[in-house]
Amino acid sequence: MADAIGNSFLIIVLPLYIASGKVEGDFFGFSESLITGIVLGLYGLVSSFFQPLSGRISDKLGKRKLFVLAGLFIFMIANFAYTFASNYTLLLVIRAVQGFAAALTITATLALVSEVSSTKNRGGNMGVYNAFRLVGFAIGPLGSAALVENGPYNLPFIGEASGFTMAFMLAALAALLSLILVAVFVKDPEDTKPNKERMIIRFRSQEPGRFLDPIFTLGIATLFMSMGFALLAPIELVVNERLSQGAFLFSIQFSALIVSMAILQPIIGKASDKYGRKIFIVVGLVCLIPIIVFEGLATEPWHMITARSLHGLSAAMVFAPALALAGDLAKKGQVAAQLSILTVAFGLGISFGAFLAGFSIRFGFVVPFIIAACLAAIGAILVKTQVPSSQTAEN
């Protein structure tokens, strides 16, 4: 949660920082919305590239905590480095470093949660973990918007600091707090041993009648879900103009999805332990279709707040059960590597969603939302046809 607070600060702050004129230069003549989409999306691309490697090394060494601590330390340095980012090149470098840091922490953390769980409580545990992270993501945008709007500030020993500088400094402090908490309270599971076996990541199903591996299919569903999740951030200024609102109302809309997911994920995750994972994933993806389209048709701030809240409900039905089902099906000793399929998919979805919104908004406000809704429909069909209805492995 502490780390997520710091990272989500940047989702709201970076588009405003780019638009403020503090970043100099012309990035290949790209539009401001497209540049913002690239900056936000690069984090997910770099993270997704390194996550399978990070997960595999974590499995081979049988170490989780070490990777989490290293990633949080790099996060802390990168968050503070934004205070010196005066051109697009430096901004992109820092964002890429953040993506590498995320690769170290994400797969190791989810492997920890999965390894201390069983099929009887894995959905609930994944829901609780995701809920705390999402609370952080919800608090961060609200705090960052307030900081930017109320700056500059006079700080002891430092002097005047802009709202942007304060947001970057607090993001770095949040990563430091997270690092301290993990160092003091987290231990590697005793039964997690080094694994020298060949990493198994399948794309084709081994079962007759299905052509996609179930974990890979869950990754595709997560990819499509997270693309819809990420549409608003790179078009923040366009949304604000369309709805005649400021940064604070936008932060409420952005956070509405996160708050809804945070409240409902533990409940839905626990329910999936009892009633099965697949039904929740399919229903969640189907519900996303009309909800995302409604976001693209919003003309008033309350329209977007309502739609984003319902979006969070549907996304909660997909995310925690999908992670739990992947953990159920993952081979023992290769949990981090196989769960990286879903974490990579989530990161790529955030990136592709940002790119999609930044590029396609020129064709009409509703266009990126219609595309994301169509992808959710495809995801529902794939999960329905390619994923087994019950957990078949115990780890």
C-alpha positions in Angstrom: 0.0 0.0 0.0 2.8 2.4 0.9 4.6 1.7 -2.3 1.4 2.1 -4.4 0.7 5.5 -2.8 4.0 6.8 -4.1 3.7 5.2 -7.5 0.1 6.4 -8.1 1.2 9.9 -7.3 2.9 9.9 -10.6 -0.1 8.8 -12.7 -1.8 12.1 -12.0 1.3 14.3 -11.6 3.2 13.3 -14.7 0.6 14.4 -17.3 0.3 17.8 -15.4 4.1 18.0 -15.2 4.5 17.5 -19.0 1.7 20.1 -19.7 3.1 22.7 -17.3 6.0 23.6 -19.6 8.7 22.4 -17.1 9.8 19.7 -19.5 11.7 21.2 -22.4 12.2 20.0 -25.9 10.1 18.5 -28.7 9.8 14.7 -28.7 9.8 13.8 -32.5 6.9 16.2 -33.1 4.4 14.0 -31.2 1.3 15.5 -29.7 1.2 16.1 -26.0 -1.4 13.3 -25.4 0.8 10.8 -27.3 3.9 11.9 -25.4 2.1 11.5 -22.1 0.9 8.0 -23.2 4.4 7.0 -24.1 5.8 8.2 -20.7 3.1 6.5 -18.7 3.2 3.3 -20.8 6.9 2.9 -20.8 6.8 1.8 -17.2 4.6 -1.2 -18.0 6.6 -2.2 -21.1 10.0 -2.3 -19.3 8.4 -4.0 -16.3 6.8 -6.6 -18.5 10.0 -7.3 -20.4 12.0 -8.0 -17.2 9.3 -9.8 -15.1 9.7 -13.3 -16.5 13.5 -13.1 -16.0 13.1 -11.7 -12.5 10.5 -14.4 -11.7 12.7 -17.2 -13.1 15.8 -16.0 -11.1 13.7 -15.7 -8.0 12.5 -19.3 -8.5 16.1 -20.6 -9.1 17.4 -18.9 -6.0 14.4 -19.6 -3.8 14.5 -16.0 -2.7 11.6 -13.6 -2.7 12.3 -10.9 0.0 15.7 -10.0 -1.6 14.0 -9.1 -4.9 11.3 -7.1 -3.2 13.8 -5.0 -1.2 16.0 -4.3 -4.2 13.0 -3.2 -6.3 11.7 -0.9 -3.6 15.2 0.7 -3.1 15.4 1.5 -6.9 11.9 2.8 -6.8 12.8 5.3 -4.0 15.8 6.6 -6.0 13.8 6.9 -9.2 10.8 8.7 -7.6 13.2 11.3 -6.2 15.0 11.7 -9.5 11.9 13.2 -11.1 12.7 16.4 -9.4 15.6 16.8 -11.8 13.7 15.7 -15.0 13.8 18.8 -17.2 13.6 17.1 -20.7 11.7 14.2 -22.2 14.8 11.9 -22.5 15.5 12.1 -18.8 11.8 11.6 -18.1 11.7 8.4 -20.2 14.9 7.1 -18.6 13.6 7.5 -15.1 10.3 5.9 -16.1 12.2 2.9 -17.5 14.2 2.5 -14.3 10.9 2.4 -12.4 9.7 -0.3 -14.7 12.8 -2.4 -13.9 12.2 -1.9 -10.2 8.6 -3.0 -10.5 9.8 -6.2 -12.3 11.9 -7.1 -9.2 9.0 -6.6 -6.8 5.9 -7.7 -8.5 6.5 -11.4 -9.3 8.4 -12.0 -6.0 5.6 -10.5 -4.0 2.8 -12.4 -5.7 4.8 -15.6 -5.4 5.0 -15.0 -1.7 1.3 -14.5 -1.4 0.6 -17.7 -3.5 3.1 -19.8 -1.6 1.7 -19.0 1.8 -1.8 -19.9 0.5 -3.7 -23.0 -0.5 -6.6 -23.5 -2.9 -9.0 -23.0 0.0 -7.9 -19.4 0.8 -5.7 -18.3 -2.2 -8.5 -16.2 -3.7 -9.2 -14.4 -0.4 -5.5 -13.8 0.2 -4.9 -12.4 -3.3 -8.0 -10.2 -2.8 -6.6 -8.8 0.5 -3.2 -8.1 -1.0 -4.6 -6.4 -4.1 -7.0 -4.5 -1.9 -4.2 -2.9 0.1 -2.3 -2.0 -3.0 -5.4 -0.5 -4.5 -6.1 1.6 -1.4 -2.6 3.0 -2.0 -3.4 3.7 -5.7 -6.7 5.4 -4.6 -5.1 7.6 -2.0 -2.1 8.6 -4.2 -4.0 10.5 -6.9 -6.2 12.4 -4.4 -3.1 13.5 -2.4 -1.0 14.4 -5.5 -3.8 16.5 -7.1 -4.2 18.4 -3.8 -0.4 18.9 -3.5 -0.1 20.2 -7.1 -3.0 22.6 -6.8 -1.9 24.1 -3.5 1.8 24.6 -4.2 4.4 26.0 -3.9 5.5 25.3 -0.4 8.1 26.7 2.0 10.0 23.8 3.5 12.6 24.0 6.4 16.2 23.7 5.2 15.0 23.4 1.6 13.2 26.6 0.8 10.4 27.0 -1.8 9.3 23.7 -3.4 6.7 23.4 -6.1 3.7 21.1 -5.9 5.4 18.8 -8.4 8.6 18.6 -6.3 6.6 17.8 -3.1 4.7 15.0 -5.0 8.0 13.5 -6.2 9.6 13.7 -2.7 6.6 12.1 -1.0 6.6 9.4 -3.6 10.2 8.6 -2.7 9.4 8.6 1.0 6.5 6.2 0.5 8.9 3.8 -1.3 11.3 4.1 1.7 8.5 3.4 4.2 7.5 0.3 2.1 11.1 -0.9 2.1 11.4 -0.6 5.9 8.1 -2.5 6.4 9.2 -5.4 4.2 12.7 -5.5 5.8 11.2 -5.8 9.3 8.1 -7.9 8.9 8.4 -10.1 5.8 10.3 -13.5 5.7 10.7 -16.0 2.8 8.5 -19.1 3.2 10.5 -21.9 4.8 9.4 -24.4 2.1 10.5 -22.2 -0.8 13.6 -23.9 -2.1 15.9 -23.2 -5.0 14.6 -24.7 -8.2 17.0 -25.7 -11.1 14.3 -27.2 -13.4 13.6 -25.7 -16.8 11.1 -23.0 -16.7 7.7 -24.1 -18.1 5.6 -21.4 -19.8 3.1 -22.9 -22.3 1.0 -21.2 -24.9 -0.7 -24.3 -26.3 -3.1 -26.3 -24.2 -2.2 -29.9 -23.3 -5.9 -30.8 -23.0 -7.9 -32.1 -25.9 -10.6 -29.7 -27.2 -8.7 -26.6 -26.1 -5.9 -24.8 -28.1 -4.7 -22.2 -25.5 -2.9 -23.0 -22.2 -5.2 -21.9 -19.3 -2.6 -19.7 -17.5 -1.8 -18.1 -20.8 -5.5 -17.5 -21.5 -5.9 -15.9 -18.0 -3.0 -13.7 -19.0 -4.8 -12.5 -22.2 -7.9 -11.8 -20.1 -5.8 -9.8 -17.6 -4.3 -7.9 -20.6 -7.6 -6.8 -22.0 -9.0 -6.0 -18.5 -6.0 -3.7 -17.7 -6.2 -1.9 -21.0 -9.6 -0.6 -20.1 -8.2 0.2 -16.7 -5.6 2.5 -18.1 -7.6 4.6 -20.6 -8.1 7.8 -18.6 -4.6 8.8 -17.4 -3.0 9.9 -20.8 -6.1 11.8 -21.9 -6.6 13.6 -18.5 -6.6 17.1 -20.1 -9.1 16.0 -22.8 -11.4 14.4 -20.2 -11.2 17.6 -18.1 -12.1 19.8 -21.0 -15.0 17.5 -22.1 -16.5 17.3 -18.6 -15.7 20.9 -17.7 -13.7 20.0 -14.6 -10.4 20.3 -12.8 -7.6 18.0 -11.7 -9.3 17.2 -8.4 -12.5 15.9 -10.0 -10.4 13.9 -12.4 -8.6 12.3 -9.5 -11.9 11.3 -7.9 -12.9 9.7 -11.2 -9.6 7.9 -11.5 -9.8 6.8 -7.8 -13.4 5.6 -8.0 -12.4 2.5 -10.0 -9.6 1.8 -7.5 -11.7 2.3 -4.4 -14.4 0.0 -5.8 -11.9 -2.7 -6.6 -10.2 -2.3 -3.2 -13.5 -2.8 -1.3 -14.7 -5.7 -3.4 -11.6 -7.8 -4.2 -11.3 -9.5 -0.8 -15.0 -10.3 -0.9 -15.0 -11.6 -4.4 -11.7 -13.4 -3.9 -13.1 -15.2 -0.9 -16.2 -16.1 -2.8 -14.1 -17.5 -5.6 -12.6 -19.9 -3.0 -16.0 -21.3 -2.4 -17.8 -21.0 -5.7 -15.0 -21.3 -8.2 -12.9 -18.8 -10.1 -14.0 -19.0 -13.7 -17.6 -17.8 -13.3 -16.4 -14.6 -11.7 -13.8 -13.9 -14.4 -16.3 -14.5 -17.3 -19.1 -12.4 -15.7 -16.6 -9.6 -14.9 -15.4 -9.4 -18.5 -18.9 -9.4 -19.9 -20.0 -6.6 -17.5 -17.0 -4.5 -18.6 -18.4 -4.2 -22.2 -21.3 -1.8 -21.6 -19.5 0.0 -18.7 -16.5 1.0 -20.7 -18.7 2.2 -23.5 -20.6 4.3 -21.1 -17.4 6.0 -19.9 -16.8 7.1 -23.5 -20.3 8.6 -23.7 -20.0 10.5 -20.4 -20.7 14.2 -20.6 -20.9 15.1 -16.9 -18.4 14.5 -14.1 -20.9 12.3 -12.2 -21.4 10.1 -15.3 -17.7 9.2 -15.3 -17.6 8.7 -11.5 -20.6 6.3 -11.7 -19.1 4.4 -14.7 -15.6 4.1 -13.1 -17.2 2.8 -9.8 -19.0 0.1 -11.8 -15.8 -0.5 -13.8 -14.0 -1.3 -10.5 -16.7 -3.8 -9.6 -16.3 -5.7 -12.9 -12.5 -5.5 -12.8 -12.5 -6.9 -9.2 -14.4 -9.9 -10.5 -11.6 -10.6 -13.0 -8.3 -9.8 -11.2 -8.2 -11.6 -7.9 -9.9 -14.8 -9.2 -7.6 -14.9 -12.2 -4.4 -14.5 -10.0 -5.8 -17.2 -7.6 -6.6 -19.6 -10.4 -3.2 -19.1 -12.0 -1.6 -19.8 -8.6 -3.8 -23.0 -8.3 -2.5 -24.2 -11.7 1.1 -23.2 -11.4 3.8 -25.8 -11.0 5.4 -26.0 -7.6 8.8 -24.3 -7.6 7.9 -22.2 -10.6 5.2 -20.1 -9.1 7.0 -16.7 -9.7 7.8 -17.5 -13.3 4.3 -18.8 -14.2 2.5 -16.0 -12.3 4.7 -13.6 -14.3 2.4 -14.4 -17.3 -0.4 -12.5 -15.5 1.8 -9.7 -14.1 3.4 -9.2 -17.5 -0.1 -9.1 -19.1 -1.3 -6.5 -16.5 1.7 -4.3 -17.1 1.4 -4.6 -20.9 -2.3 -3.8 -20.6 -1.6 -0.6 -18.7 1.0 0.4 -21.4 -1.1 -0.6 -24.4 -4.2 1.1 -22.8 -2.2 4.3 -22.4 -0.9 4.1 -26.0 -4.4 3.2 -27.3 -6.0 6.2 -25.6 -3.2 8.7 -26.5 -3.3 7.6 -30.1 -6.9 6.9 -30.9 -8.4 9.9 -29.0 -7.8 11.9 -32.2 -10.6 9.9 -34.0 -13.2 10.8 -31.4 -13.5 10.7 -27.6 -15.5 7.4 -27.6 -13.2 5.5 -29.9 -10.6 4.2 -27.3 -13.5 3.1 -25.1 -15.2 1.2 -27.8 -12.0 -0.7 -28.7 -11.4 -1.6 -25.0 -15.0 -2.9 -24.7 -14.5 -5.1 -27.8 -11.3 -6.5 -26.3 -13.2 -7.3 -23.0 -15.7 -9.3 -25.1 -12.9 -11.3 -26.7 -11.4 -12.0 -23.3 -14.7 -13.3 -22.0 -15.1 -15.7 -24.9 -11.5 -17.0 -24.5 -11.9 -17.6 -20.7 -15.2 -19.4 -21.3 -13.8 -21.7 -23.9 -10.2 -22.2 -22.9 -10.0 -22.3 -19.0 -11.2 -25.2 -16.9 -14.1 -24.6 -14.5 -12.3 -25.8 -11.4 -8.8 -25.7 -9.8 -6.9 -28.9 -10.6 -3.6 -28.5 -8.7 -2.6 -28.0 -5.1 0.6 -26.2 -4.3 
